[in-house]
Amino acid sequence: MKGAGRQVVAVLTATALLAVSGHTTAYAGIKETEQKLNEAKEEKKKTEEAIGDTKEEISSLQGTVAGLQQQLSGLNEDLEEVSNNLADLENRITQKEEEITQTQAELEEAKQIEADQYAAMKKRIQFMYEKRDYVMLEVLFGSADFADLLNRNDYFEQLSAYDRKKLTEFQETRAAVEDKEATLLQEKEDLDDLKVKVEAEQSKVSGLVSQTSGAISANQHLVSEAEKEMLAYEQQLAEQNNNIAELQKQLEEERRLSLLAAQSRWRDISEITFAEGDRYLLANLIYCEAGNQPYAGQVAVGAVVINRVKSAVFPDTVVGVIYQNKQFSPVASGRLALALAENHATAACYKAADEAMGGATTVGDCLFFRTPIEGLTGTQIGGHIFY
């Protein structure tokens, strides 16, 4: 029996493809589609809220970036001012060092002059003391007269006074230069201290510039990421809008078909002619859809297929109904093909198929079934609701 079933599969598949080539409309349950539509609208609402939140986040981040950029501009101005002050200080320090060098040279010169004057005066005094008797006799006997003697004595006194005066002047000059040197050294020390403070300020402002630049970069990255996220949300929203439009279109079509099915002619079971392999195909579909369900539920699945065959709205063959586009999930997933290839259907599934093909039904004229969802009413058998 299994071998014969496998031989029929190829024929059934080819027949199914021919039967469904003109059917592209999906007929799902109205309640199920309404549920999907409501869920899609809710998801759309959440996406729109996410877009709004993301826009607010982007606006806030952009405001932060603008504030940081303004702060950075002020810091750059401060840094430029501090750098200019530091450059001015360095120039003043250089000038002060040059003045100190020049003053130190003047001081060395003044010390040398003072030393030379002191040495010369010391030699004259030493000469006068050592040659005092000779000098006095020379002055005494060498004078032409008393007036000349007085003149020579006055000369020696003036010479001694001049030496003392010049020595005092040189000492005062040296002291003045030393004071100038001390003043310059103190001024340079003060400039050096100020330079240290300005350099510290420059380092501080440079650190703030670097920190602010880093904060701007980080926030700009967050803006970029938020913009990408918003773009993804907008794409998602566009897809959701398309999905809602498709679901609304599908819902309208299902309502039309449901009304049409109720108003259209239904054939009697005696008017249906089953093809070879219909029993094999239906039993394996029952296995895929309700193999783990109560027997009454297996008969109900078979009855839904036969009810569609009887209705003028659906294809008029078992193959056409089962392979109609997007109607039975095992067809799309490939489970039915695998079951057909290996004949997974149980004896109970074959018995349920026989009863359904004989006109038996546990769910009346129901045309749809699915797992239960809130708001969907119908006849529930096991894990399925039929409507």
C-alpha contacts under 8 A as a table, 3 or more apart, distances in Angstrom:
res1	aa1	res2	aa2	distance
1	M	4	A	5.18
1	M	5	G	6.18
2	K	5	G	4.91
2	K	6	R	6.31
2	K	342	E	7.37
2	K	343	N	6.22
3	G	6	R	5.20
3	G	7	Q	6.49
4	A	7	Q	5.15
4	A	8	V	6.45
5	G	8	V	5.15
5	G	9	V	6.47
5	G	277	G	7.54
5	G	280	Y	6.84
5	G	340	L	7.52
5	G	341	A	7.89
5	G	343	N	7.06
6	R	9	V	5.20
6	R	10	A	7.57
6	R	340	L	7.01
6	R	341	A	5.70
6	R	342	E	7.34
6	R	343	N	7.71
7	Q	10	A	6.42
7	Q	11	V	7.54
8	V	11	V	5.31
8	V	12	L	6.11
8	V	277	G	6.18
9	V	12	L	5.02
9	V	13	T	6.00
9	V	277	G	7.93
9	V	340	L	6.58
9	V	341	A	6.99
10	A	13	T	5.15
10	A	14	A	6.20
11	V	14	A	5.29
11	V	15	T	6.06
12	L	15	T	5.03
12	L	16	A	5.92
12	L	277	G	7.00
12	L	281	L	7.98
12	L	319	V	7.15
13	T	16	A	4.97
13	T	17	L	6.21
14	A	17	L	5.22
14	A	18	L	6.38
15	T	18	L	5.19
15	T	19	A	6.05
15	T	319	V	7.19
16	A	19	A	4.93
16	A	20	V	6.12
16	A	319	V	5.37
16	A	320	G	5.92
16	A	323	Y	5.90
17	L	20	V	5.40
17	L	21	S	5.91
17	L	323	Y	7.58
18	L	21	S	5.41
19	A	22	G	7.25
19	A	319	V	7.24
19	A	320	G	5.15
19	A	323	Y	7.87
20	V	23	H	5.07
20	V	24	T	7.77
20	V	320	G	5.96
20	V	323	Y	6.34
20	V	324	Q	5.43
20	V	325	N	6.96
21	S	24	T	7.66
23	H	324	Q	6.49
23	H	325	N	6.48
24	T	324	Q	7.82
24	T	325	N	5.77
25	T	325	N	6.77
26	A	250	Q	7.34
26	A	325	N	6.04
26	A	326	K	5.60
26	A	327	Q	6.70
27	Y	250	Q	7.64
27	Y	253	E	7.73
27	Y	254	E	5.80
27	Y	326	K	7.61
27	Y	327	Q	6.68
28	A	32	E	6.98
28	A	33	T	6.69
28	A	254	E	6.80
28	A	327	Q	6.98
28	A	368	F	7.45
29	G	32	E	5.14
29	G	33	T	6.17
29	G	254	E	7.04
29	G	368	F	6.21
29	G	369	F	7.70
30	I	33	T	5.11
30	I	34	E	6.09
30	I	251	L	6.15
30	I	254	E	5.90
30	I	255	R	6.44
31	K	34	E	5.02
31	K	35	Q	6.11
31	K	375	G	7.40
31	K	376	L	5.84
32	E	35	Q	5.00
32	E	36	K	6.21
32	E	373	I	7.64
32	E	376	L	7.42
33	T	36	K	4.96
33	T	37	L	5.99
33	T	247	L	6.70
33	T	250	Q	7.49
33	T	251	L	5.93
34	E	37	L	4.93
34	E	38	N	6.13
34	E	251	L	6.85
35	Q	38	N	5.18
35	Q	39	E	6.15
36	K	39	E	5.02
36	K	40	A	6.00
36	K	247	L	7.48
37	L	40	A	5.00
37	L	41	K	6.18
37	L	244	I	6.16
37	L	247	L	5.91
37	L	248	Q	6.99
38	N	41	K	5.10
38	N	42	E	6.16
39	E	42	E	5.03
39	E	43	E	6.15
40	A	43	E	5.04
40	A	44	K	6.08
40	A	240	Q	6.70
40	A	243	N	7.41
40	A	244	I	6.20
41	K	44	K	4.90
41	K	45	K	6.15
41	K	240	Q	7.95
41	K	244	I	6.97
42	E	45	K	5.02
42	E	46	K	6.32
43	E	46	K	5.06
43	E	47	T	6.17
43	E	240	Q	7.72
44	K	47	T	5.00
44	K	48	E	6.13
44	K	237	L	6.17
44	K	240	Q	6.07
44	K	241	N	7.41
45	K	48	E	5.09
45	K	49	E	6.20
46	K	49	E	5.04
46	K	50	A	6.10
47	T	50	A	4.91
47	T	51	I	6.13
47	T	233	Y	6.30
47	T	236	Q	7.51
47	T	237	L	6.27
48	E	51	I	5.01
48	E	52	G	6.21
48	E	233	Y	7.95
48	E	237	L	7.21
49	E	52	G	5.01
49	E	53	D	6.13
50	A	53	D	5.05
50	A	54	T	6.00
50	A	233	Y	7.35
51	I	54	T	5.02
51	I	55	K	6.07
51	I	230	M	5.80
51	I	233	Y	6.23
51	I	234	E	7.20
52	G	55	K	5.13
52	G	56	E	6.30
53	D	56	E	5.14
53	D	57	E	6.18
54	T	57	E	4.89
54	T	58	I	6.06
54	T	226	A	6.45
54	T	227	E	7.88
54	T	229	E	7.67
54	T	230	M	6.15
55	K	58	I	5.01
55	K	59	S	6.08
55	K	230	M	7.38
56	E	59	S	5.03
56	E	60	S	6.07
57	E	60	S	5.07
57	E	61	L	6.06
57	E	226	A	7.50
58	I	61	L	5.04
58	I	62	Q	5.99
58	I	223	V	5.63
58	I	226	A	6.28
58	I	227	E	7.14
59	S	62	Q	5.09
59	S	63	G	6.13
60	S	63	G	5.05
60	S	64	T	6.23
61	L	64	T	4.94
61	L	65	V	6.13
61	L	219	N	6.30
61	L	220	Q	7.69
61	L	222	L	7.44
61	L	223	V	6.20
62	Q	65	V	4.95
62	Q	66	A	6.10
62	Q	219	N	7.86
62	Q	220	Q	7.69
62	Q	223	V	6.99
63	G	66	A	5.07
63	G	67	G	6.18
64	T	67	G	5.11
64	T	68	L	6.10
64	T	219	N	7.53
65	V	68	L	5.01
65	V	69	Q	6.00
65	V	216	I	5.57
65	V	219	N	6.32
65	V	220	Q	6.91
66	A	69	Q	5.07
66	A	70	Q	6.20
67	G	70	Q	5.13
67	G	71	Q	6.14
68	L	71	Q	4.87
68	L	72	L	5.93
68	L	212	T	6.45
68	L	213	S	8.00
68	L	215	A	7.53
68	L	216	I	6.23
69	Q	72	L	4.85
69	Q	73	S	6.10
69	Q	212	T	7.97
69	Q	216	I	7.05
70	Q	73	S	5.06
70	Q	74	G	6.42
71	Q	74	G	5.17
71	Q	75	L	6.18
71	Q	212	T	7.70
72	L	75	L	4.92
72	L	76	N	6.03
72	L	209	V	6.13
72	L	212	T	6.21
72	L	213	S	7.08
73	S	76	N	5.14
73	S	77	E	6.33
74	G	77	E	5.10
74	G	78	D	6.22
75	L	78	D	4.91
75	L	79	L	5.98
75	L	205	V	6.61
75	L	208	L	7.33
75	L	209	V	6.11
76	N	79	L	4.90
76	N	80	E	6.05
76	N	209	V	6.90
77	E	80	E	5.07
77	E	81	E	6.20
78	D	81	E	5.07
78	D	82	V	6.09
78	D	205	V	7.28
79	L	82	V	5.06
79	L	83	S	5.93
79	L	202	Q	6.32
79	L	205	V	5.94
79	L	206	S	6.76
80	E	83	S	5.04
80	E	84	N	6.08
81	E	84	N	5.08
81	E	85	N	6.15
82	V	85	N	4.98
82	V	86	L	6.07
82	V	198	V	6.78
82	V	201	E	7.29
82	V	202	Q	5.93
83	S	86	L	4.97
83	S	87	A	6.12
83	S	202	Q	6.73
84	N	87	A	5.01
84	N	88	D	6.12
85	N	88	D	5.02
85	N	89	L	6.09
85	N	198	V	7.58
86	L	89	L	4.97
86	L	90	E	6.13
86	L	195	K	6.54
86	L	198	V	6.22
86	L	199	E	7.04
87	A	90	E	5.07
87	A	91	N	6.27
88	D	91	N	5.09
88	D	92	R	6.19
89	L	92	R	4.98
89	L	93	I	6.00
89	L	191	L	6.94
89	L	195	K	6.49
90	E	93	I	4.99
90	E	94	T	6.10
90	E	195	K	7.59
91	N	94	T	5.05
91	N	95	Q	6.19
92	R	95	Q	5.03
92	R	96	K	6.00
92	R	191	L	7.90
93	I	96	K	4.91
93	I	97	E	6.06
93	I	188	K	6.25
93	I	191	L	6.45
93	I	192	D	7.43
94	T	97	E	5.07
94	T	98	E	6.28
95	Q	98	E	5.05
95	Q	99	E	6.22
96	K	99	E	4.97
96	K	100	I	6.07
96	K	184	L	6.85
96	K	187	E	7.81
96	K	188	K	6.26
97	E	100	I	4.96
97	E	101	T	6.09
97	E	188	K	7.34
98	E	101	T	5.04
98	E	102	Q	6.16
99	E	102	Q	5.05
99	E	103	T	5.95
99	E	184	L	7.50
100	I	103	T	4.96
100	I	104	Q	5.92
100	I	181	E	6.28
100	I	184	L	6.10
100	I	185	L	7.03
101	T	104	Q	5.13
101	T	105	A	6.27
102	Q	105	A	5.08
102	Q	106	E	6.26
103	T	106	E	4.89
103	T	107	L	5.99
103	T	177	V	6.79
103	T	180	K	7.31
103	T	181	E	6.10
104	Q	107	L	4.86
104	Q	108	E	6.16
104	Q	181	E	6.74
105	A	108	E	5.11
105	A	109	E	6.23
106	E	109	E	5.00
106	E	110	A	6.05
106	E	177	V	7.11
107	L	110	A	4.99
107	L	111	K	6.04
107	L	174	R	6.19
107	L	177	V	5.57
107	L	178	E	6.64
108	E	111	K	5.08
108	E	112	Q	6.11
109	E	112	Q	5.02
109	E	113	I	6.16
110	A	113	I	5.10
110	A	114	E	6.03
110	A	170	F	6.77
110	A	173	T	6.72
110	A	174	R	5.34
110	A	177	V	7.92
111	K	114	E	5.04
111	K	115	A	6.02
111	K	170	F	7.97
111	K	174	R	6.16
112	Q	115	A	4.99
112	Q	116	D	6.05
113	I	116	D	5.00
113	I	117	Q	6.00
113	I	170	F	7.02
114	E	117	Q	5.11
114	E	118	Y	5.97
114	E	167	L	6.47
114	E	170	F	5.22
114	E	171	Q	6.40
114	E	174	R	7.75
115	A	118	Y	5.00
115	A	119	A	6.01
116	D	119	A	5.04
116	D	120	A	6.10
117	Q	120	A	5.13
117	Q	121	M	6.07
117	Q	163	D	7.65
117	Q	166	K	7.47
117	Q	167	L	6.25
118	Y	121	M	5.20
118	Y	122	K	5.94
118	Y	167	L	6.52
119	A	122	K	4.98
119	A	123	K	6.15
120	A	123	K	5.11
120	A	124	R	6.30
121	M	124	R	5.11
121	M	125	I	6.11
121	M	163	D	6.05
122	K	125	I	5.14
122	K	126	Q	5.94
123	K	126	Q	4.96
123	K	127	F	5.96
124	R	127	F	5.01
124	R	128	M	6.04
125	I	128	M	5.03
125	I	129	Y	6.17
126	Q	129	Y	5.15
126	Q	130	E	5.98
127	F	130	E	5.08
127	F	131	K	5.66
127	F	132	R	7.58
128	M	131	K	5.23
128	M	132	R	5.07
128	M	135	V	7.28
129	Y	132	R	4.96
131	K	134	Y	5.26
131	K	135	V	5.82
132	R	135	V	5.10
132	R	136	M	5.93
133	D	136	M	5.11
133	D	137	L	6.10
134	Y	137	L	5.15
134	Y	138	E	5.88
135	V	138	E	4.88
135	V	139	V	5.94
136	M	139	V	5.02
136	M	140	L	5.89
137	L	140	L	4.80
137	L	141	F	5.69
137	L	142	G	7.52
138	E	141	F	5.38
138	E	142	G	5.06
138	E	143	S	7.75
139	V	142	G	5.20
139	V	143	S	5.83
139	V	149	L	6.44
139	V	152	R	6.74
139	V	153	N	7.65
140	L	143	S	5.79
140	L	149	L	6.49
141	F	144	A	7.86
143	S	146	F	7.03
143	S	148	D	5.36
143	S	149	L	5.15
143	S	152	R	7.87
144	A	148	D	5.94
144	A	149	L	7.46
145	D	148	D	5.27
145	D	149	L	6.34
146	F	149	L	4.86
146	F	150	L	6.27
147	A	150	L	5.10
147	A	151	N	6.19
148	D	151	N	4.96
148	D	152	R	6.17
149	L	152	R	5.21
149	L	153	N	6.26
150	L	153	N	5.13
150	L	154	D	6.07
151	N	154	D	5.03
151	N	155	Y	6.18
152	R	155	Y	5.03
152	R	156	F	6.53
153	N	156	F	5.26
153	N	157	E	6.47
154	D	157	E	5.07
154	D	158	Q	6.11
155	Y	158	Q	5.09
155	Y	159	L	6.01
156	F	159	L	5.05
156	F	160	S	6.19
157	E	160	S	5.13
157	E	161	A	6.13
158	Q	161	A	4.97
158	Q	162	Y	5.95
159	L	162	Y	5.07
159	L	163	D	6.21
160	S	163	D	5.16
160	S	164	R	6.35
161	A	164	R	5.16
161	A	165	K	6.08
162	Y	165	K	4.97
162	Y	166	K	6.04
163	D	166	K	5.28
163	D	167	L	6.05
164	R	167	L	5.10
164	R	168	T	6.13
165	K	168	T	5.11
165	K	169	E	6.18
166	K	169	E	4.94
166	K	170	F	6.06
167	L	170	F	5.15
167	L	171	Q	6.09
168	T	171	Q	5.04
168	T	172	E	6.11
169	E	172	E	5.06
169	E	173	T	6.08
170	F	173	T	4.97
170	F	174	R	6.10
171	Q	174	R	5.10
171	Q	175	A	6.15
172	E	175	A	5.01
172	E	176	A	6.10
173	T	176	A	5.07
173	T	177	V	6.16
174	R	177	V	5.11
174	R	178	E	6.08
175	A	178	E	4.97
175	A	179	D	6.13
176	A	179	D	5.03
176	A	180	K	6.14
177	V	180	K	4.92
177	V	181	E	6.05
178	E	181	E	4.97
178	E	182	A	6.14
179	D	182	A	5.06
179	D	183	T	6.10
180	K	183	T	5.03
180	K	184	L	6.09
181	E	184	L	5.10
181	E	185	L	6.05
182	A	185	L	5.08
182	A	186	Q	6.13
183	T	186	Q	5.14
183	T	187	E	6.11
184	L	187	E	4.98
184	L	188	K	6.08
185	L	188	K	5.07
185	L	189	E	6.10
186	Q	189	E	4.94
186	Q	190	D	6.13
187	E	190	D	5.02
187	E	191	L	6.16
188	K	191	L	4.91
188	K	192	D	6.02
189	E	192	D	5.00
189	E	193	D	6.21
190	D	193	D	5.10
190	D	194	L	6.17
191	L	194	L	4.95
191	L	195	K	5.97
192	D	195	K	4.93
192	D	196	V	6.28
193	D	196	V	5.16
193	D	197	K	6.48
194	L	197	K	5.06
194	L	198	V	6.14
195	K	198	V	5.00
195	K	199	E	5.93
196	V	199	E	5.09
196	V	200	A	6.15
197	K	200	A	5.03
197	K	201	E	6.19
198	V	201	E	4.90
198	V	202	Q	5.98
199	E	202	Q	4.87
199	E	203	S	6.08
200	A	203	S	5.05
200	A	204	K	6.12
201	E	204	K	4.99
201	E	205	V	6.12
202	Q	205	V	5.20
202	Q	206	S	5.96
203	S	206	S	5.01
203	S	207	G	6.07
204	K	207	G	5.09
204	K	208	L	6.31
205	V	208	L	4.96
205	V	209	V	6.09
206	S	209	V	4.98
206	S	210	S	6.15
207	G	210	S	5.07
207	G	211	Q	5.99
208	L	211	Q	4.93
208	L	212	T	5.89
209	V	212	T	5.16
209	V	213	S	5.98
210	S	213	S	5.09
210	S	214	G	6.12
211	Q	214	G	5.08
211	Q	215	A	6.21
212	T	215	A	4.94
212	T	216	I	6.13
213	S	216	I	5.05
213	S	217	S	6.16
214	G	217	S	5.04
214	G	218	A	6.09
215	A	218	A	5.04
215	A	219	N	6.07
216	I	219	N	5.17
216	I	220	Q	5.95
217	S	220	Q	5.08
217	S	221	H	6.14
218	A	221	H	5.08
218	A	222	L	6.31
219	N	222	L	4.85
219	N	223	V	6.11
220	Q	223	V	4.91
220	Q	224	S	6.14
221	H	224	S	4.99
221	H	225	E	6.14
222	L	225	E	5.03
222	L	226	A	5.96
223	V	226	A	5.01
223	V	227	E	6.01
224	S	227	E	5.08
224	S	228	K	6.22
225	E	228	K	5.05
225	E	229	E	6.13
226	A	229	E	4.88
226	A	230	M	6.04
227	E	230	M	4.98
227	E	231	L	6.06
228	K	231	L	5.01
228	K	232	A	6.20
229	E	232	A	5.05
229	E	233	Y	6.21
230	M	233	Y	4.88
230	M	234	E	6.05
231	L	234	E	4.99
231	L	235	Q	6.16
232	A	235	Q	5.08
232	A	236	Q	6.05
233	Y	236	Q	4.86
233	Y	237	L	5.95
234	E	237	L	4.88
234	E	238	A	6.14
235	Q	238	A	5.05
235	Q	239	E	6.25
236	Q	239	E	5.05
236	Q	240	Q	6.07
237	L	240	Q	4.90
237	L	241	N	6.05
238	A	241	N	5.06
238	A	242	N	6.23
239	E	242	N	5.03
239	E	243	N	6.03
240	Q	243	N	4.82
240	Q	244	I	5.98
241	N	244	I	5.06
241	N	245	A	6.11
242	N	245	A	5.05
242	N	246	E	6.16
243	N	246	E	5.02
243	N	247	L	6.06
244	I	247	L	4.98
244	I	248	Q	5.99
245	A	248	Q	5.13
245	A	249	K	6.11
246	E	249	K	5.02
246	E	250	Q	5.97
247	L	250	Q	4.82
247	L	251	L	5.89
248	Q	251	L	4.97
248	Q	252	E	6.18
249	K	252	E	5.22
249	K	253	E	6.27
250	Q	253	E	5.05
250	Q	254	E	6.08
251	L	254	E	5.04
251	L	255	R	6.10
252	E	255	R	5.17
252	E	256	R	6.13
253	E	256	R	5.00
253	E	257	L	6.11
254	E	257	L	5.01
254	E	258	S	5.90
255	R	258	S	5.03
255	R	259	L	6.12
256	R	259	L	5.28
256	R	260	L	5.96
257	L	260	L	4.79
257	L	261	A	5.82
257	L	313	V	6.98
258	S	261	A	5.10
258	S	262	A	6.32
259	L	262	A	5.18
259	L	263	Q	6.31
260	L	263	Q	5.11
260	L	264	S	5.72
260	L	313	V	7.02
261	A	264	S	5.09
261	A	265	R	7.77
261	A	311	S	6.57
261	A	312	A	7.05
261	A	313	V	5.63
264	S	311	S	7.28
264	S	312	A	6.24
264	S	313	V	7.23
265	R	311	S	6.58
265	R	312	A	5.94
266	W	310	K	5.29
266	W	311	S	4.66
266	W	312	A	6.12
267	R	271	E	6.20
267	R	272	I	7.51
267	R	310	K	4.79
267	R	311	S	6.53
267	R	312	A	7.68
268	D	271	E	5.39
268	D	272	I	7.23
268	D	310	K	6.71
269	I	272	I	5.49
269	I	310	K	7.04
269	I	357	M	7.87
269	I	358	G	7.24
269	I	359	G	5.85
270	S	273	T	7.88
272	I	310	K	7.54
274	F	278	D	6.35
274	F	317	T	7.47
274	F	318	V	7.57
275	A	278	D	5.63
276	E	279	R	7.58
277	G	280	Y	5.09
277	G	281	L	6.09
278	D	281	L	5.10
278	D	282	L	5.94
278	D	318	V	6.23
278	D	319	V	7.04
279	R	282	L	5.21
279	R	283	A	5.99
279	R	350	Y	7.30
279	R	353	A	6.32
279	R	354	D	7.08
279	R	357	M	7.98
280	Y	283	A	5.36
280	Y	284	N	6.34
280	Y	340	L	7.85
280	Y	350	Y	7.64
281	L	284	N	5.39
281	L	285	L	6.27
281	L	319	V	7.78
281	L	340	L	7.03
282	L	285	L	5.06
282	L	286	I	6.11
282	L	302	G	6.82
282	L	318	V	7.51
282	L	353	A	6.03
283	A	286	I	5.06
283	A	287	Y	6.22
283	A	302	G	7.95
283	A	345	A	5.73
283	A	346	T	7.89
283	A	349	C	5.09
283	A	350	Y	4.99
283	A	352	A	7.37
283	A	353	A	5.35
284	N	287	Y	4.86
284	N	288	C	6.25
284	N	336	L	6.84
284	N	339	A	6.14
284	N	340	L	6.32
284	N	343	N	6.85
284	N	344	H	6.41
284	N	345	A	4.75
284	N	349	C	7.23
285	L	288	C	5.06
285	L	289	E	6.07
285	L	330	P	7.60
285	L	336	L	6.29
286	I	289	E	5.17
286	I	290	A	5.43
286	I	291	G	6.41
286	I	298	Q	5.97
286	I	301	V	6.22
286	I	302	G	6.41
286	I	345	A	7.62
286	I	349	C	6.02
286	I	352	A	7.98
286	I	353	A	7.52
287	Y	290	A	5.42
287	Y	291	G	4.08
287	Y	292	N	7.85
287	Y	298	Q	7.83
287	Y	344	H	7.08
287	Y	345	A	5.25
287	Y	346	T	7.10
287	Y	349	C	5.95
288	C	291	G	5.88
288	C	330	P	6.44
288	C	335	R	6.97
288	C	336	L	6.49
288	C	339	A	7.54
289	E	301	V	7.47
289	E	330	P	7.29
290	A	293	Q	4.93
290	A	294	P	7.86
290	A	297	G	6.72
290	A	298	Q	5.46
290	A	301	V	7.24
291	G	298	Q	7.13
291	G	345	A	7.95
291	G	349	C	7.23
293	Q	297	G	5.84
293	Q	298	Q	6.54
293	Q	382	G	5.95
293	Q	383	G	7.03
294	P	297	G	5.21
294	P	298	Q	6.54
294	P	381	I	7.58
294	P	382	G	6.30
295	Y	298	Q	4.98
295	Y	299	V	6.35
295	Y	348	A	7.10
295	Y	352	A	7.29
296	A	299	V	5.16
296	A	300	A	6.16
296	A	362	T	6.55
296	A	381	I	7.15
297	G	300	A	4.85
297	G	301	V	6.34
297	G	362	T	7.82
297	G	381	I	5.46
297	G	382	G	6.51
297	G	384	H	7.59
298	Q	301	V	5.29
298	Q	302	G	6.51
298	Q	349	C	6.66
298	Q	352	A	5.95
299	V	302	G	5.14
299	V	303	A	6.07
299	V	352	A	4.62
299	V	353	A	6.76
299	V	355	E	6.94
299	V	356	A	6.13
299	V	360	A	7.79
299	V	361	T	6.59
299	V	362	T	6.71
300	A	303	A	4.88
300	A	304	V	6.27
300	A	356	A	7.81
300	A	361	T	6.04
300	A	362	T	5.40
300	A	363	V	5.88
300	A	386	F	7.95
301	V	304	V	5.25
301	V	305	V	6.67
301	V	369	F	7.72
302	G	305	V	5.29
302	G	306	I	6.37
302	G	352	A	6.77
302	G	353	A	5.71
302	G	356	A	5.31
302	G	357	M	7.67
303	A	306	I	5.02
303	A	307	N	5.88
303	A	356	A	5.00
303	A	357	M	7.72
303	A	359	G	7.62
303	A	360	A	7.01
303	A	361	T	5.26
303	A	362	T	7.47
303	A	363	V	7.40
304	V	307	N	5.05
304	V	308	R	6.31
304	V	365	D	7.43
304	V	366	C	5.98
304	V	367	L	5.05
304	V	368	F	6.45
304	V	369	F	7.80
305	V	308	R	5.29
305	V	309	V	6.44
305	V	318	V	6.95
305	V	321	V	6.64
305	V	322	I	7.16
305	V	367	L	7.45
306	I	309	V	4.92
306	I	310	K	6.20
306	I	318	V	7.15
306	I	356	A	6.67
306	I	357	M	6.64
306	I	359	G	7.83
307	N	310	K	4.98
307	N	311	S	6.16
307	N	365	D	6.07
307	N	366	C	7.06
307	N	367	L	6.24
308	R	311	S	4.99
308	R	312	A	7.84
308	R	313	V	7.57
308	R	314	F	5.50
308	R	315	P	7.16
308	R	316	D	7.51
308	R	321	V	6.76
308	R	367	L	6.14
309	V	312	A	7.60
309	V	314	F	6.35
309	V	315	P	6.02
309	V	316	D	4.54
309	V	317	T	5.63
309	V	318	V	6.40
309	V	321	V	6.66
310	K	316	D	6.73
311	S	314	F	5.91
311	S	316	D	7.58
312	A	315	P	7.38
312	A	316	D	7.26
314	F	321	V	6.73
315	P	318	V	7.89
315	P	320	G	5.29
315	P	321	V	5.42
315	P	324	Q	7.91
316	D	320	G	6.82
316	D	321	V	7.25
317	T	320	G	5.09
317	T	321	V	6.19
318	V	321	V	5.23
318	V	322	I	6.13
319	V	322	I	5.33
319	V	323	Y	6.00
320	G	323	Y	5.41
320	G	324	Q	5.78
321	V	324	Q	5.26
322	I	327	Q	7.18
322	I	328	F	6.77
322	I	331	V	7.88
323	Y	327	Q	7.41
323	Y	328	F	7.66
323	Y	331	V	6.91
324	Q	327	Q	5.98
326	K	329	S	6.93
326	K	332	A	7.01
328	F	331	V	5.74
328	F	332	A	7.19
329	S	332	A	5.26
329	S	333	S	6.11
330	P	333	S	5.08
330	P	334	G	5.89
330	P	335	R	4.89
330	P	336	L	5.14
331	V	334	G	5.46
331	V	335	R	6.51
331	V	336	L	5.39
331	V	337	A	7.05
332	A	335	R	7.92
333	S	336	L	7.75
334	G	337	A	5.24
334	G	338	L	6.41
335	R	338	L	5.16
335	R	339	A	6.13
336	L	339	A	4.96
336	L	340	L	6.03
337	A	340	L	5.12
337	A	341	A	6.12
338	L	341	A	5.07
338	L	342	E	6.34
339	A	342	E	5.32
339	A	343	N	5.28
339	A	344	H	4.93
339	A	345	A	7.24
340	L	343	N	4.94
340	L	344	H	6.96
345	A	349	C	5.74
345	A	350	Y	6.83
346	T	349	C	5.09
346	T	350	Y	6.44
347	A	350	Y	5.13
347	A	351	K	6.18
348	A	351	K	4.98
348	A	352	A	6.09
349	C	352	A	5.06
349	C	353	A	6.16
350	Y	353	A	5.03
350	Y	354	D	6.18
351	K	354	D	5.07
351	K	355	E	6.28
352	A	355	E	5.15
352	A	356	A	6.18
353	A	356	A	5.17
353	A	357	M	6.04
354	D	357	M	5.17
354	D	358	G	6.08
355	E	358	G	4.97
355	E	359	G	6.51
355	E	360	A	5.28
355	E	361	T	7.82
356	A	359	G	5.18
356	A	360	A	4.89
356	A	361	T	6.21
357	M	360	A	7.31
361	T	364	G	5.80
363	V	366	C	5.97
363	V	379	T	6.59
363	V	386	F	6.77
363	V	387	Y	7.99
366	C	369	F	7.90
366	C	386	F	6.17
366	C	387	Y	4.88
367	L	386	F	7.62
367	L	387	Y	6.38
368	F	386	F	5.81
368	F	387	Y	5.42
369	F	384	H	6.36
369	F	385	I	5.46
369	F	386	F	4.25
369	F	387	Y	6.10
370	R	384	H	5.35
370	R	385	I	5.62
370	R	386	F	6.81
371	T	383	G	6.04
371	T	384	H	4.66
371	T	385	I	5.99
372	P	376	L	6.87
372	P	380	Q	7.97
372	P	383	G	7.28
372	P	384	H	6.11
372	P	385	I	5.52
373	I	376	L	5.75
377	T	385	I	7.54
377	T	387	Y	7.09
378	G	385	I	5.95
378	G	386	F	5.42
378	G	387	Y	4.75
379	T	385	I	5.45
379	T	386	F	5.04
379	T	387	Y	6.49
380	Q	383	G	7.31
380	Q	384	H	5.67
380	Q	385	I	4.13
380	Q	386	F	6.10
381	I	384	H	5.59
381	I	385	I	6.32
381	I	386	F	7.79
